[in-house]
Amino acid sequence: MERIAASTQLKRAARLQELLFYVGKCSLKDGYEKIHEQKIGIDVFGRPQAYDTSADNIVRTSVSELRKRIDAYFESEGADETLVMEIPRWSYVPVFRYRPAKPQIVPETSAENHILISEPPAGSRDVPQTSSWSRQTLFLFLSAAALILVLGAGCIYFWSKYQSLDRSLYPWQHEPSVAALWNDLLNANPNTDVVVADASFGLLQDINGKSFSFDDYLRRNYVGQLQAQNMSPEMHAAVNRIALWNLGSPDEFKLARRVLALDPLNQRVHLYNARDYMPDLIRRDSVVLIGGSISNPWVQLFESRMNFVTKFDSDSPIAVVNRSPAPGEQSVYIQTGSVQYCVVAYLPNPNHNGVVLLIEGTDAEASEAAGDFLLSEDQLWNFKKMLRAGKFPYFEALLKVSSVEGTPLTATVQAYRAYPNLH
């Protein structure tokens, strides 16, 4: 277990290391035939006693991730381990087993493996060719030509079928500007995580009239802070119920589904809710963060590096702050009834081994409109011309979204920043 924890798979994932040692040591104790999800949540993740495991799936998500990393260790660094540890599916109890011995391949040395090449009989080299040999050569030539034609026709047929299938599975690959942006994002790292907002967290802040920090969210301290306030029993019950709910915005889920459709075989793009996401994943993978910081606190990790920042303050209208206005730009862009804004930021992830795409709307409709912008060939082509770049650099863009009765109509670039030298 110590070797697994020290491997490249787990050495930067402190919480997963703690989970590994916890379930591993439990499995070695007498009488531990089953480890309960709720006990893991309490002992490892600091969840309160009798918390609802159906509403909070942190244990199931973390054990699934740990299971993958253990398997990856024994396929790479631990390939020579004689003893193998694994966590079977539908269980939290690790199993230890010996790896089957590899069969030894003994090369055959029988005489059948040797080919003797002898000299032709004397006088046979000058035997004149007969007409039957010429006919045989012509027959072989014609047969080979026919075979080549058949194979060529087959290759053309299957190539056209492949092109048709590829176009139906990956239509966006045939739109140059869309492909330029999303290929860079998806190919920057083997895994891309799409993280949708936690609307329950945003709702609790609206009810309370107070913003909680990313650290409060990660440790779930905000639930205790709310419960400690002087509220009526009915309000306490309502707050507890909302804290357990895993709410999301339909508009943001539509956008997440469109991003997932870029990888129709589900090999590289993975969907997470903000409350189930983990810090080691955002350092390891490329990430698409959907939603504003009030409901997707992971955005807060990048706001110190950004010029356009969305502000959700209960005492003032929702707005986007322009920290360093260029000539002709406003310092603040305020949301109104028919005009919303969305900040789109394309930046390196914390470890610079992937990228982060933030889609931070002043409301969910603005985030959905920004998704239309990022998947539109015409709009991305025009934006690329603004950037004056051969390929998309790291950038920020402030989009103005006009809507009618809750339906976003257009998203236009109001201001932008390009960072071609950001590494």
C-alpha positions in Angstrom: 0.0 0.0 0.0 2.9 2.4 0.7 4.4 1.7 -2.7 1.0 2.4 -4.4 0.6 5.6 -2.3 4.1 6.8 -3.4 3.6 6.1 -7.1 2.9 8.8 -9.7 -0.7 7.7 -9.7 -1.3 8.8 -6.1 1.6 10.8 -4.7 -0.2 14.1 -5.2 -3.6 12.9 -4.2 -3.5 13.2 -0.4 -7.2 12.4 0.2 -7.1 9.3 -2.1 -3.9 8.2 -0.2 -5.9 8.5 3.1 -8.8 6.5 1.6 -6.3 3.8 0.3 -4.8 3.3 3.8 -8.2 3.4 5.5 -9.9 0.7 3.4 -6.7 -1.3 3.1 -6.1 -1.5 6.9 -9.8 -2.2 7.5 -9.6 -5.2 5.1 -6.7 -6.7 7.1 -8.6 -6.6 10.4 -10.4 -9.6 11.7 -14.2 -9.5 11.2 -14.1 -6.8 8.5 -16.0 -8.6 5.8 -17.8 -5.3 4.7 -16.9 -1.6 4.9 -19.9 0.7 4.9 -20.0 3.7 2.7 -21.3 6.0 5.5 -18.5 5.0 7.9 -15.9 5.9 5.2 -17.7 9.2 4.6 -17.5 10.0 8.4 -13.9 8.8 9.1 -12.2 9.9 5.9 -14.2 12.8 4.4 -15.4 14.4 7.7 -19.1 14.0 6.9 -21.5 14.4 9.9 -22.9 11.4 11.7 -26.0 9.9 9.9 -25.4 11.9 6.7 -27.5 10.9 3.7 -25.3 8.8 1.3 -28.0 8.9 -1.4 -27.6 12.7 -1.7 -23.8 12.9 -1.1 -21.9 10.4 -3.2 -18.4 11.6 -2.4 -17.4 8.1 -1.2 -18.6 6.3 -4.3 -16.9 8.8 -6.6 -13.6 8.7 -4.7 -13.5 4.9 -4.5 -14.1 4.7 -8.2 -11.2 7.1 -8.9 -9.0 5.1 -6.4 -9.9 1.8 -8.1 -8.8 3.2 -11.5 -5.5 4.5 -10.1 -4.6 1.2 -8.3 -5.3 -0.7 -11.6 -3.1 1.8 -13.5 -0.3 1.3 -11.0 -0.2 -2.4 -11.4 -0.2 -2.0 -15.2 2.8 0.4 -15.1 5.1 1.0 -12.1 3.8 -2.1 -10.3 3.9 -4.4 -13.3 6.5 -6.6 -11.6 4.7 -6.8 -8.2 4.0 -10.4 -7.3 1.2 -9.4 -4.9 -1.7 -7.4 -6.4 -4.2 -5.3 -4.6 -7.6 -4.5 -6.1 -11.0 -3.1 -5.0 -13.7 -5.2 -6.7 -16.7 -3.3 -8.1 -19.7 -3.0 -5.8 -17.4 -3.3 -2.8 -15.2 -1.1 -0.6 -13.1 -4.1 0.7 -9.7 -4.5 -1.0 -8.6 -7.9 -2.1 -5.0 -9.1 -2.2 -4.0 -11.9 -4.5 -0.9 -13.2 -6.1 -0.3 -12.4 -9.7 -0.3 -15.4 -12.0 3.1 -16.5 -13.1 4.0 -15.6 -16.7 4.4 -18.6 -18.9 8.0 -19.2 -20.1 8.4 -19.5 -23.8 11.0 -22.0 -24.8 12.3 -21.6 -28.3 12.0 -24.7 -30.5 15.3 -26.1 -31.8 14.0 -29.1 -33.8 15.4 -29.8 -37.2 12.0 -28.8 -38.7 12.9 -25.1 -38.0 15.9 -25.3 -40.3 15.8 -24.8 -44.1 18.5 -26.3 -46.2 19.3 -24.4 -49.4 21.3 -26.6 -51.8 22.9 -25.8 -55.1 20.8 -26.7 -58.2 21.9 -29.8 -60.1 24.8 -29.4 -62.5 23.6 -28.2 -65.9 20.2 -27.1 -64.7 21.0 -23.3 -64.9 21.1 -23.2 -68.7 17.8 -25.0 -69.4 15.9 -22.9 -72.0 12.5 -21.4 -70.9 9.5 -23.0 -72.6 6.3 -21.3 -73.8 4.4 -22.9 -70.9 6.5 -20.8 -68.5 5.7 -17.6 -70.5 1.9 -18.5 -70.2 2.3 -19.1 -66.5 4.0 -15.8 -66.0 1.3 -13.9 -67.9 -1.4 -15.7 -65.9 0.3 -14.7 -62.6 0.7 -11.1 -63.8 -3.0 -10.8 -64.8 -4.1 -12.4 -61.6 -2.0 -10.0 -59.5 -3.3 -7.0 -61.5 -6.9 -8.2 -60.9 -6.2 -8.7 -57.2 -4.7 -5.2 -57.0 -7.8 -3.7 -58.7 -10.1 -5.5 -56.3 -8.1 -4.4 -53.2 -8.0 -0.9 -54.5 -11.7 -0.8 -55.0 -12.3 -2.2 -51.5 -10.0 0.4 -50.0 -11.8 3.2 -51.8 -15.2 1.8 -50.6 -14.1 1.4 -47.0 -12.4 4.8 -46.9 -15.6 6.5 -48.1 -17.5 4.6 -45.5 -15.0 5.6 -42.8 -15.2 9.3 -44.0 -19.0 9.1 -43.7 -18.9 7.5 -40.2 -16.2 10.0 -39.1 -18.3 13.0 -40.3 -21.4 11.6 -38.5 -19.5 11.0 -35.3 -17.3 14.1 -35.3 -19.1 16.8 -37.4 -17.2 19.5 -35.5 -13.8 18.2 -36.8 -14.9 19.5 -40.3 -15.3 23.1 -39.1 -11.8 24.5 -39.1 -12.2 27.2 -36.3 -14.2 24.9 -34.0 -11.8 22.1 -34.5 -8.8 24.4 -33.9 -10.1 25.4 -30.4 -11.5 22.1 -29.2 -8.7 19.9 -30.6 -6.2 22.0 -28.7 -8.3 21.6 -25.5 -9.0 17.9 -25.8 -5.5 17.0 -26.9 -3.7 19.0 -24.2 -4.3 16.1 -21.7 -5.6 12.5 -22.0 -8.6 13.5 -19.8 -11.0 16.4 -19.9 -13.4 17.0 -17.1 -16.7 18.9 -17.6 -17.8 20.4 -14.2 -21.3 21.7 -13.9 -22.4 24.2 -11.2 -23.9 23.2 -7.9 -27.1 25.2 -7.9 -28.0 24.1 -4.3 -24.9 26.0 -3.1 -25.9 29.1 -5.0 -29.4 28.9 -3.6 -28.1 28.6 0.0 -26.1 31.8 -0.5 -29.1 33.6 -1.9 -31.2 32.6 1.1 -28.4 33.6 3.6 -27.4 36.8 1.8 -23.7 35.8 2.3 -21.0 34.4 0.1 -18.9 31.4 1.2 -15.3 30.8 0.2 -14.0 28.0 -1.9 -12.4 26.5 1.2 -15.8 26.6 3.0 -17.3 24.8 0.0 -14.5 22.2 -0.2 -14.7 21.3 3.5 -18.5 21.8 3.6 -18.1 24.2 6.5 -20.9 26.3 5.1 -23.5 23.8 6.2 -22.4 24.1 9.8 -22.3 27.9 9.6 -25.8 28.0 8.3 -27.1 25.6 10.9 -25.4 27.7 13.7 -27.5 30.8 12.7 -30.5 31.9 14.6 -33.3 30.6 12.4 -36.8 29.2 12.9 -37.1 25.4 13.1 -38.8 25.5 9.7 -36.0 27.5 8.1 -33.4 25.1 9.6 -35.2 22.2 8.1 -35.4 23.9 4.7 -31.7 24.8 4.8 -30.7 21.2 5.7 -32.9 19.9 2.9 -31.4 22.2 0.2 -27.9 21.4 1.4 -28.6 17.7 0.6 -30.1 18.4 -2.8 -27.9 18.1 -5.8 -29.6 20.8 -8.0 -28.4 21.9 -11.4 -29.5 24.3 -14.2 -31.1 22.7 -17.3 -29.4 25.4 -19.5 -26.0 24.4 -18.2 -26.7 20.7 -18.5 -27.6 21.3 -22.2 -24.2 22.9 -22.6 -22.4 20.1 -20.8 -24.2 17.6 -23.0 -22.9 19.4 -26.1 -19.4 19.3 -24.8 -19.7 15.6 -24.0 -20.9 15.0 -27.6 -17.5 16.1 -28.9 -16.3 12.7 -27.6 -19.1 10.4 -28.7 -17.2 7.2 -27.6 -16.8 8.6 -24.1 -13.1 7.9 -24.0 -11.7 11.3 -22.9 -14.4 13.6 -21.6 -16.0 13.0 -18.2 -18.9 14.8 -16.4 -18.8 15.9 -12.8 -21.0 17.9 -10.5 -19.0 20.7 -8.7 -19.6 19.1 -5.2 -18.2 15.8 -6.4 -15.0 17.2 -8.0 -11.6 16.9 -6.4 -8.5 19.2 -6.2 -6.1 16.6 -7.6 -8.2 16.2 -10.7 -8.1 19.9 -11.5 -4.3 19.8 -11.2 -4.1 16.6 -13.3 -6.7 17.0 -16.1 -7.9 19.6 -18.5 -11.2 21.1 -17.3 -14.3 22.8 -18.6 -15.9 24.8 -15.7 -19.5 25.8 -16.4 -21.3 28.4 -14.3 -20.5 31.5 -12.2 -18.4 31.4 -9.0 -21.5 31.7 -6.8 -22.6 28.1 -7.8 -19.3 26.7 -9.2 -16.7 27.7 -6.6 -13.9 26.0 -8.6 -13.9 29.2 -10.7 -12.5 31.0 -7.7 -9.1 29.2 -8.2 -8.5 31.2 -11.4 -10.1 34.6 -10.8 -6.9 36.1 -9.4 -5.3 35.6 -12.9 -8.2 37.0 -14.8 -9.1 40.5 -16.1 -12.8 40.0 -16.4 -14.4 38.8 -13.2 -18.1 38.2 -12.5 -19.4 39.6 -9.2 -22.4 38.2 -7.4 -23.1 40.6 -4.5 -26.5 40.6 -2.8 -26.2 44.3 -2.2 -25.7 45.3 -5.8 -26.7 44.0 -9.3 -24.8 41.1 -10.9 -22.0 42.5 -13.0 -18.7 41.8 -14.7 -15.7 43.9 -13.4 -13.1 44.9 -16.0 -10.0 45.2 -13.8 -7.9 47.0 -16.4 -10.1 48.8 -19.0 -8.7 49.4 -22.4 -9.6 52.6 -24.3 -13.3 52.5 -25.2 -14.1 49.8 -22.6 -16.2 50.1 -19.4 -14.9 49.3 -16.0 -18.2 47.5 -15.0 -20.8 45.7 -17.2 -24.1 45.4 -15.3 -26.7 42.7 -16.2 -30.1 44.1 -17.0 -33.4 42.4 -17.9 -32.7 41.7 -21.5 -28.8 41.9 -21.5 -26.6 39.4 -19.8 -22.9 38.8 -19.9 -20.6 35.8 -19.9 -16.8 35.6 -19.3 -15.0 32.9 -21.4 -11.5 32.2 -20.3 -9.0 29.8 -21.9 -6.1 29.3 -19.6 -3.5 26.7 -18.5 -4.4 24.5 -15.6 -2.5 24.9 -12.2 0.2 22.3 -13.2 0.5 23.5 -16.8 -0.1 19.9 -18.0 -3.6 20.8 -19.4 -5.9 23.7 -20.1 -9.0 25.2 -18.4 -12.0 26.6 -20.2 -14.2 28.7 -17.9 -17.7 29.6 -19.1 -18.9 32.0 -16.4 -22.3 33.6 -17.2 -24.1 36.1 -15.1 -27.0 33.6 -15.3 -27.4 30.1 -16.8 -28.9 31.4 -20.0 -25.7 33.5 -20.6 -23.6 30.4 -20.1 -25.6 28.5 -22.6 -25.3 31.4 -25.1 -21.5 31.3 -24.6 -21.6 27.6 -25.4 -23.3 28.5 -28.7 -20.5 30.9 -29.4 -17.7 28.4 -28.6 -19.3 25.8 -30.9 -20.2 28.2 -33.8 -17.8 28.1 -36.8 -18.8 31.6 -38.0 -18.4 33.3 -34.5 -15.1 31.5 -33.7 -13.7 32.4 -37.2 -14.5 36.1 -36.6 -13.1 35.9 -33.1 -9.9 34.3 -34.4 -9.5 37.2 -36.9 -9.8 39.6 -33.9 -7.0 37.7 -32.1 -4.8 37.9 -35.3 -3.4 34.5 -34.5 -2.8 31.4 -36.6 -4.0 29.2 -33.7 -6.0 30.1 -30.6 -3.7 31.5 -27.9 -4.7 31.6 -24.2 -7.4 34.3 -24.0 -10.3 35.9 -22.1 -13.4 37.2 -23.8 -16.4 39.2 -22.4 -19.6 38.2 -24.3 -22.7 40.4 -24.3 -25.8 38.2 -24.6 -29.1 39.7 -25.8 -32.3 37.7 -25.0 -36.0 37.8 -25.3 -38.2 36.2 -22.6 -35.5 34.0 -21.3 -34.3 32.8 -24.8 -30.7 33.9 -25.6 -30.5 35.3 -29.2 -27.0 36.6 -29.8 -23.6 36.6 -28.1 -21.1 39.2 -29.3 -17.6 40.0 -28.2 -17.6 43.1 -26.0 -14.0 43.0 -25.0 -11.1 40.5 -24.9 -7.5 39.8 -23.9 -5.1 37.5 -25.6 -2.1 35.9 -23.9 0.1 34.5 -26.7 3.2 34.3 -24.5 1.5 32.7 -21.5 3.3 29.3 -20.8 
